[in-house]
Amino acid sequence: MDMVQPWSIWWLLGIVQVVGLGSAWMTRMAEGSARQTASQLFFLACLAVVGLTAVVAVQMEIAGWFLSSTTLALMVLAVTVDFTRLYEPPVGEVPR
């Protein structure tokens, strides 16, 4: 582990987090389109990588393990929460 620079670990963690969150956003944007299946598969691969990164970071006692854990939680929430409900009128109200 002497050959690995500490800054390279942080850059790698950061890139994994950004790609993971980007895949969640891409999956939401591709909903209902022809690219939906491809984006879901990419998201699942990213979800596995972020989860593995969190486990490895905890095992190696890297201080940034919480970043991967938080990203994992945000990714799951981003693809499961139904944001379309935010734009619908409340029950009983007539849309204009």
N, C-alpha and C positions, 0 to 999 in steps of 0.2 A: 504494500500500500504506500510505500515511500515514493514511488514514481508518480503517483497521482497528486496533482496539485489541489489544495482545498478549494480554490476558486473554480476549478473545472467541475467539481461536484455540485457547487451551487448553480453554475450555469446549466448543467445537465438537469438538475431538479427544476429550475425555472422553465426550461424549454419543455419538459414533460408536462408541467402544470399548464402552460399556455396552450400547448397542442390539445391537451385534454379538455380544457374549457372551450376552446375553439371547436372541437368536435361536438360538444354538447350543443353549442349555438348552431352549428351547421345542421345537426340533426333536427333541431326545431324548425329551422328555415326550410328544410327539404321536405317537411311533412306534407304529404299529399301529392308530391311531384314524382317524376320518373326517377329521380336520384334518391328517393327515400330509402330503399333497401341498401344501396351502397353506403349512404351516410350512417345508417344504423349499424352496419357491419364495422365501419371505421370507428364509430363510437364505442362499440363493444370491445374492439381491440385496444383502444385508448383507455377504456375503463380498466381492463386487465393490466395494462402497463402502469397506470397510476396506482392501482391497488398493490401491484408488486413493488413499485417504488416505495410506497408507504411501509410495507413489511420489511423491505431491505434496509430502509433508513432507520427503522426502529431497532432492527437487529444489529446494525453497525453503529448504533448510538450517535447518529448524525443529528445535529440540533434542528434541522429543518424537516423532521418527520411530520410535524403538524401541518406543514404546507401541503403535503401529499394527502394527508387525511382530510383536510378541509376541502381540497380540490375534489376528492372523491365524493364527499358529501354534496358539494355544489353541483357536480356533474349529475348525480342521481336525482337531485331535486329539479334541476333544469329540464330534464327530459320527462319527468313524471308529472310535474305541476301543469295544469291546464290553464295557460295564460289567455286563451280565447274567452274565458268567462269574465275577464276584466272588462271586456268591451260589450257585453250583453246587458240589456236593461234589467233592473231588478224585477223579481216576480210580481206581476200585477200591474206593472207600469207599461203604458203603451209607447212603443218606439215612435220617434218622430221622423 
